[in-house]
Amino acid sequence: MNSTRIVVIGAGPAGTRAALTLARAGLRPTLIDEAPSNGGQIYRRRPQALGDRGNPYGFETRKAARLHRDFDAARDAIDFRGDATVWDVKPGIVHAIEQNRAITMGWDRLIIATGAMDRTIPFPGWTLPGVITLGGAQTLLKAQRSIAGSRVVLFGSGPLLYLVAYQYARAAAGVAAVLDTSPRARLSDAATAAIAGGTAFLKGLYYVSALAARGIRIWTGVTGFAVDGDGTVKRATWTDAQGVARSLPCDAVAAGFNLVSQTQIADLCELQFAFNALQRQWLPVVDDAGRSANPAIYLAGDGAAIGGADVAELTGERAALALLADLQQGASQRRIERINRKLRRSARFRKALDGRLFPFPEALARALDDDVMICRCEGITAGEIRNSVETLGADELNRAKAFSRVGMGRCQGRVCAAAATELIADAARCPIERVGRLRGQAPVKPVPLALIAGDAER
């Protein structure tokens, strides 16, 4: 058996498929994930104590079952480390906390499949108890068979907005309304997405139709969103596309604006980054096979660029095949060509979704009042960020971080960086790419200092 030490970080669709491809070739990869089992957010497994009642996967049930079944069948061929948080990566070494103990793993080849998280834009009242992200609302349903509230307003933009709304409605949760910042889709844009997306686009239409059939109102072109409450969420207010002020009683709000790639591990590996205008984010540079500029490091899934679960599986397999080819173990060229064809089509669909149907509402972030909190970790408001630009010349994100402390907290900017970047670009009157990006620093996730110190002493 080949003795190459291969570590795959992330056991979602991309990481799982990459590990399975390597195991099938006779290698024994180490697969690390923060969850106790594989699946990621989209195919998250429920705790066994909750049983099998209910179906959290909807149209993706067969895909989830296949990925879980394939992983379980190959379990002995993969060194799986669940409940493990990677907090640092150095050349040849991965540092992690696994089940409350520090571990280190050596690697010769590394596949980064760290996935994505909700893109957040703050709004008045977003720090109230009862306000969560769309992904958080979905996790409650999938992992705990519970819901965010009895009367939930879903606010934001992107395919996840309608998927979560449909999942909540199907679970008999009280969906008060769906508020979309995107304008009503033009027929030409919808046609472009339908041609490129095929069945994926039809699923989206079904979600919208299913919501309408249940009497759930969908508002598009929403602006001026806010949440009111005395200690907890009581009411959502907004302005509709015609400029009419609206309000609705609710006890929970789930919000999100598509997804952002988790790139902190790639940053620790000192990989090259480039600005992705469609995603409005700096992303690691990879070739068509997932290879980075470092010949020992590959990337796959939403951690490299947002593409969804199907694309994640394909890029996970493709990265593994590239790794095998680089080890001169051979790979099916026919399979590679088939994967590439599917990925090219998916890229056209993603461009139609993010560029036309669900454009990022940059104006929403840039119009925030000065007293709206942007960075919850450090308590930094929009006004403080603007002031750092206007009075201190902090027109670059790390400079603004130094002067205002935005992004300096436990989340390292995962939650606040998107909105802070928009505010800085607006105040500095410069393109968003000139604002730059926050640099990842170890530990990239909050972990007990005592465990890190013990690891360093070994």
Steps between C-alpha positions, in 0.01 A plus 500: 500500500620854423634660820422859400335679793183667371278720716159624387359789706120503491262205467219663306414385147838614362721356772305176525512436126870585488576256783290228338679544167839470670392198702372330186849545352657316792610800707396564861421870542433673830168685489437771762174674586350696788182290487489149647434350156518594135248688285577865559220752536298387200506127585537537875416183692266511795616379841399138545296592808256689277417195290412497132160667507454776247699574187728806517645459149198541271593459134855414603405192704650253253821700469536526877429128545754412231774714653432361847483142372822532301681648799374234741605224260854642474530595867782253570702635207488861626653638818204716600547756777160640604437764766837643397567872451801594288653816648830523315676357197873521443719337234457128557299538825131541584411610852152416630296455815328162491248422773667741742857389438771649283617293205748552218501321168773491242418547133671473165190600302211714621147541364317802642121457488394745770164596351312825549282691743220755481586844369363745754386859460409661833172688543336682789409240763715220363663438839167425670442144626296324234700629202714228340645425159326293234763231548438506875128456445573208270735340753230514769267312269750243376706428808248557779160463334399840637416842356609856565155620608127461455473796261818544300591770247766396251701790359785525253588386152625194317382142442542408869228748594235305310637158592485574874156659464376187323660271759337694783162505329524127431580442867175682588696791647329839503659691212366854529654630176796475264671834438743507208724799432535396136269667249239290327684293240478610139376239256830505306704440817271217610527341156881518514502333841251236388709402198822479702352349815259239371353299788669722761306799370177297495551414867519869579174562313342218696606654831344833403180332380477288815530809718229678303274195522528517880399865497847627593560849361824568314617860476775601256700819473499539879696787659518665841461177697504519880395295801330641808460341838525542874768246586391260224371526145145638479460657156671534162471819296607574144433702187360318200597543134236775459636699794219405740592442866400153623509320833421154628495345849748215544704326769805405292694620197734292282720710272778445248634621166633198318828355631865588550784254460695402811855585395686536830680163473610583145631830632708325768651293219613826336323424173446755227164683499312689230184711514184330371264771379198268480539384859637839621773320692871426482541129426795260480640463149457148363515344156217303341601189694509668842880532519634804682834671438640271771541164323409312818169682569165464324162668558146378440141593570353827623822582682656565158194668344127480563340238279263291711497137611509338155796713392671431832487125444631538147788728600584272792536205267685708244753623759559144614552386142749784449684389814512141374631616165770705674600187692513322164231255607288564195149636467217441256527771235147423386370562852698824526354626172148412614550688827634803315197512270264497797699769676498730197122477484469560874722807470260651245209436735683654796578809294132535415398456864750734666536749217138533391237338721653563844748789478669593825315801651806717555282809541337341803833475682623842391180675615519376861458767765806587705358347818450151353746252649716328238752303706326327790822355645649846559182711503603710198234708323468609139580855608828396662606322182413802288687724740815287473491553125415870497729618781779241506519398135420137578391412147638144521330233710799402715579867560139558607533197728808655665330833561145389585543132609238385248563131427734460798267280705434130535350458152800672331265688269297203379178682592589868460758514218252505210308801631814676625657467156197662336500786753872567451471494120208743516670738744829489308321523163705216361430161337433226751801296389731783608380460859674163513427216740563405861796268548437171676696448819544198723299394684241542224226367729454564873668216688613461865834672554607233746470233231699707251771561758517128573535429128784752470690343789507152347 
